[in-house]
Structures are given as structure tokens and as C-alpha cells.
Amino acid sequence: MGEQGPLAPGEAWRGVAVCFLTTFALLSRRRVRLPRERLGTRLAFADGSGARVYRETRLGSGLAKDPCMLVVTFRLRLVRGPAHAVFRRESLLNTPLFVGFPGFASKLWLAHDERGRYRGVYEWDGPRRAEHYARSLWRVLALVSVPGSIRYAVVPGVRRDDVIADPGLVGDPEPGSAAWWRTAAGT
């Protein structure tokens, strides 16, 4: 993972607009699923934090041909206490902002952790597509997030659920490395 940041505004907003339109076609064909099997599952991370899955969104089977795991994190501005529950309910309305991006397979929505960070843990089809999405999403998140809190990690060649089941698939964190995105035993 190199330097992170958003795409140029025009490119990012064009991607979001195309995604938005594509999502409605996917919804009309009933390709978007909201499975309930993982709801309430707690995911632990190597930095000592953890959070519960409050929603899953899946496109078709949710499996990618060229799998990679994408983890996005951010802290919301002005959301404290009971407002977190309101955000989790209304966040379903954000589905058109990601489902139609090329390569989307599935997303686990995690509630805020002990540090107030939200995470999305995705399976994406292709690391370049995942990176493009994350950098486009950055523009949307910047509107509602604490400055400097947006980060993402693209982990190529692995399925999200395999890494959750066996965090060792991505190796041990290097001493001093950012471990906010690495799942940990005890998930």
C-alpha cells in the first residue's frame, strides 16, 4: 500500500454516478442480496479493536473471480452515542454508492469500534478495481468523516471470508506496521 488519497474529483464523481445508475439496474434484476447469516458476528483486528457485523450486502454469489479483500475505515463527524444506531439504519440508503462499481462482490458493514471507527470489509474482483473504488469512495466519505480518518487496505489474491477464518493467510503484521485492517484470531 503506497500513498493513499482520493481520485481527482471529476473521475471520482463520474465513477459514483455510473455506480448509482448501475445499482438501480442490479436492484431491478434482484441481484443484490442482504444475507443475515453473519449479522452480530464480532470481527477482531490485530490492533486490539473489534466490531460487530450489522449488515452484509452481496451481489449474486458474492464470490470474485480474481479475489481480493478490501478494508475501508473512517470516523464520522458529529455522530456520537445514540446517533450511531441512526447511522446504521440509514446507511442502507448508501448501497447505490458501491454495489454498481465494477468488481464489487460483497461487503460486511461493521458497527463502530472502541475508537469510533467504522469499517467495511469487502470481497472485490480485482485489486485495481478495489483501489479505484476505495479512492472514489474517499470523495463521498470526506463529506461526513473526521479529516484524516479515511484509510483503506487492498489485499490481493485472498477471499475476504478465508482471511476472516484464518488471519495467517496474509502473514504476521510487521512490527510497527498499521494493523487496523488485519483480522485477528478470536474473530
Secondary structure, 3 states (H helix, E strand, C coil): CCCCCCCCHHHHHHHHHHHHHHHHHHHHCCCEECCCCCCCCEEEECCCCEEEEEEEEEECCCCCCCEEEEEEEEEECCCCCCHHHHHHHHHHHHHHHCCCCCCEEEEEEECCCCCCEEEEEEEEECHHHHHHHHHHHHHHHCCCECCCCCEEEEEECCCHHHHHHCHHHHCCCCCCCCCCCCECCCC
